[in-house]
Amino acid sequence: MNRRIEQGCNKTTVRKSADQREEENVGNSSSARDGLASIPALLQRNATVFADRPAYREKEFGIWQSWTWAETAKEVDALALGFLNLGVNEGDFIAIAGRNRPYFYWSMVAAQSVGAIPVPVYQDAASDEMAYVLEHCGARFAIVEDQEQVDKIIDIQDKLDQFEHMIYVDPRGLRKYDHHKLHQFSHVQEQGVAARDEFMGDLEARRGKLDYATTCVMLYTSGTTGKPKGVVLSNRNILEASRSSSEFDKLTLDDEVLAYLPMAWVGDFIFSIGQAYWCGFCVNCPESAETMHTDLREIGPTYYFAPPRVFEMQLTNVMIRMEDAGRFKQWLFHHFMDHALKVGSKILDGGSVSAWDKMKYSIGNLCVYGPLKDTMGFGRVRVGYTAGEAIGPEIFEFYRSLGINLKQLYGQTEASVFITLQPDGEVRNDTVGVAAPGVEIKIADSGEVFYRSEGVFEEYYKNPDSTASTKDAEGWVATGDAGFFDEANGHLRIIDRAKDVGKMADGQMFAPKYVENKLKFYPNILEAVVFGNQREKCTAFINIDLTAVGNWAERNNIGYASYQELAGNPQVLDAIKGHVEEVNRSLAEDPMLAHCQVHRFLVLHKELDADDGEMTRTRKVRRGVIGEKFEDLLGALYDGSSEIATKTEVTYEDGRKGYISATLKIVEAQIVQAEPQKVAAE
């Protein structure tokens, strides 16, 4: 369905003022005069102006290694010369797969330097997912981390007609491989340096051609409803988004970030390359996913981003530790946290708070909030963001009550991240803020949100039909999200994905994500999928959090051999029932969503998994896939069954397929009658 904006849109638009436009024009022309029209150009500036400042740190074997901007420029030049020596042409696509390491960030900038296009790929992608991306873009080269990634590409190489060379960083296990088309990263750099006299002129010529219109990177969407699409982003898109967002939050050379998000995700590209190169701040790479939280505490970033799931996990770990603490510590924690939830956000925003409340909060900061922030690694965070999906309001307020300046942004890959941002002092848990600098937003009559800006993507690669149905001739982009502007403050509120917002059988609005986020506030609940569209009542599938529930089981001497066994434990089901009923009581107080209370639920016998196609690599639920895959379970939730036997195919870590069988109990949850006056008001 073509969603181009025509006369069907409301006139609700956030416009840039004349002063803003003039200021942006001055900034753009200044960038052009200075030759800062690409990421490699920014690197050359930083290598001169910030030469001795740290650009990258990586923890390896427990020790932090560091590279200055001058050293980074030498590493990138050596690799770029190595690319030319290997025969990389302008316009070639270079796939990049690995964890967050300086080598891969250098690879992206080196690719840009020779006029090639970097294509980051999720490192945990299965072989068929990786094959699709590499075949779709026609990658001739790939830069990967280790033997695991090398083996993946060797397995799919027969499907890749244009593929030629692979470069690896970690040589362990690869000594006996055929190295005719397989090259070690350091050797490519060494060969590039050796051929410097031969290729330096070519490198400078290619780098000199780069301008705002040149493609900067191609990133693939998560593919929640179909095959991923290649989003082509230009230097204009990335640099303008990086510049305006950095100015909005007053990011500086002295800021620090921890690069741990998937490099295939647009957020990591903007934070770890776009903004980092624009501002000149340092990008810190953890040793591994397992040590990320330890490394986070050691670095203490001042600028931090995480999707809601990371904040949920942090909160779960905090609650687990408190359950294991002594009685006095538990009392101290809950006493001061209750106070923080009352006044913490007001103090953070500079609101009016009594002297006694301030004094009590200061004592709480000394005893509880400060040590807790340091333990989580948030002690120095000056600006924090969450996005990717809606965060539960209770989770959001928990962190802000500690004095952490956590804000929400609304964005997309197609927008180079930023559509809205929350200004300091105007942070709310039920909105995503105002239009980001340089962004215009309007709402269609259908409720769908549209935007346009300098960050709007160029096209979907090899997909003109999707490009035309998403972006119109005037540059307006259809988000696929339903929302509206809050008349009181002009902030945007996102209800849900437009395709997920439906109607109950009685015509009332069905917004599953809102209910799911409330359920996921509880540490025991890892994931929830709510159903109810065109039905008389809502039901839910729930995943327990194995870490939180397993800790509870150990403390209560309850033995279990697997996730499945623990998920079916009667005491666990009773605890989840209690959480569901608490959410129902909360929903009963909301006249718009009181009818979305969960009547029946079951705890799934397996965790939802990207390898099984139930989630994207960014952990977004594929609601349609889940509904079809567990059709028998969904039917049982609505036909009155008290239990159901099922058999499900699963994918093991080594790629093998298998089946698990289980008999699941269906639990009835108490429904709370909405207050009469609120129903009338609705």
Steps between C-alpha positions, in 0.01 A plus 500: 500500500642835397527729802614816330380819662241685302208710610419244770740649755414738778674837515658413834866572422803590707675763289850637529520866586669749267786531750547124503505484121755782476717339766488164321585657165800672655610170653463313170694755297769512767534122482531520121768773519697295751471191283320306774259323268581139596607281793855462356523881481403524868766240581765711325389804700502308829844353428630856473294698752455225764814303409597384851147458634371142544276387214456131582553271796461124505533264790698191406629235741376720785706806395371814330681579174474855364539671160516876449335673206839527328564127548147423381559692178816294437312172560220604263745617231693173519180299458370723220829453311466127560151513347640665188771234486226233509312667218210668679313720254289809557142391565595154627314369805709375794316289759618529861413244770634492853462640849574862582874539443706793371607287201146488365437871549828564318380263227187704441694826472768339282229367268352850474847642436540296180145571381361160606185451709517326840216260582505395869338160560370362831776276634250251643311473171442145379667395174183543291444852641859594420469344155197715423676826589825421319320374190252790496769768511745303284787526748842430347680517834431417864685592817424264789621436850594136536472139389127485575421780256747365242327162511158659457605675181685195364176301550299748291769599250342294220194730516711814461584554134698821548685416820883495477702573816457460876707675767509375861624666821555204735728233343432225755394174334555629146863398435413200280231674294556583133635858506485581131186709559518511880716773657599603851404858588849599613654353183266705279612812689867405468463440126321834469784683676754321279309620190455854635700668225300315237151566636511815716413724208200281417385507863520878519316533169217272610475667840489840329194397297287437810222752558160527666333300221741204531362185663636471854362163612230247421313352796240227484167530682411241763236343275210463744249443219712363213848493351735772629537805276832670427473862618740724306624792711711781355763717665239775513265273695759387754689827548193722529336261747823476699558876502149604603462231769845576645412868526161416653658308790816714516731205436868589521851371446507387864204262479545122513285223351502123534457328163319174568187512281493299175703683235231413243258723689471866399525618861850362542608655169378846603635488856831320436588652162276795408495690829840370613671633189301824502582578865832317528409306814631154593329171409562220752461136394438233768700178510195280439125485549560313826723775643293790366354603836840481671653709222208743522580560869869552424442752221206686659374653173356850500280431195310173496241331289317172554180341374233438765603134536841600640341727761253224585785253555690749717192553714448123526857456624451776758183338633669158514786643705257670737312174557831345608588795727447517874181632655645842589643556151165405349320748725753773420469440126121498489465794742721732296381369162141582599617855571700518175195399298310790657754779452801373302373599154390843627846568643664380176281737296552794734145490633371634830574267792493574873824542693426187706442292185827627354686417819351151518582445132861606567524244781351240264754595235781442749366167625315350204475689169867590456640152579228342286582722199870423537426127519301517176762717329275806479677720754632744237214488248413855397268406213334161465255382236277204438321413177431212263165431662291649780641472850269425790418822689583341835847396377561844350404678823716266709817616323406867491417489871865405563609827338596341165408734214333222300292620206302343218554555132294383209682403185550264210779373281335695215534825702870450589356438848347829612134595454426636848709582807412597856643837609644518852230608743223371271543126550185289535448125507193508275642703209807484277565873498497769233625493142878468486682802357432530129218243505140565396221270616134465412224254569280345232124468548562129561718592799825396332807716570695651208825700506762657276850631569858514373544157656241330276650201319575509128328173402448134572768324298357310199147564628342800322145392585565502876689827467205662321245367751704622797642833379309737273633751246505777766713292736227404750557156652228270632610355836243224533436621856178643636521811718373848581624830638422578863308828479627614839872505414539409133683177577447194280335192647548168322220253561641192328595368161215601270464140385476380863246755622164343438150478634343268748182324395298783659690764299724627783871561434741208540860611576702189592842661544378721782379196696813299418727774635307507826542124535874516427552741790502196729843335526342153469362579153749510213259533208124527446285479187142622538216401265151647466452655158140439380439288812280551803784484752878517528731207569879465521802278445771559761870411525646486848844650565715196575754702698247663732272199544797264527642712782166485680489121456848457645419716802190290564674164443288423195680271259459521123681350203397734219322819403196292408479337842536830685246673273239237589559508878167577678664758728649678198160505331346647816767773510442588133126502562556755776695725260231472232230594748703799622522619139125447464438720803723769346318477166163530673600854600557598135168570324655456154650158571297346782355252250853371418532309827640148457233238565705184443869427447751220471873485563673374187713187522789667313655843479413701192811494282630680192649171375147357493367803314285616792697821557723726295874531570416820690257298717181640356209257518371364171139491613362347180759222494432416865124495445537257209770281656308456826154497343397201713597681821321817394187300423510340845511842666164581341315166496481455877766227527678465834814349346644402162765259375732635231813415302731774371804503269805677644845595370802411713812716527688285249221542243344155544122471514304311762163484671378558853165381631307635796159519660428859592257619764273791410450744788195718562576851624264718700346789309445830680188702433587850378379787718153611382587867475803426282293288264254785472780744431622277221 
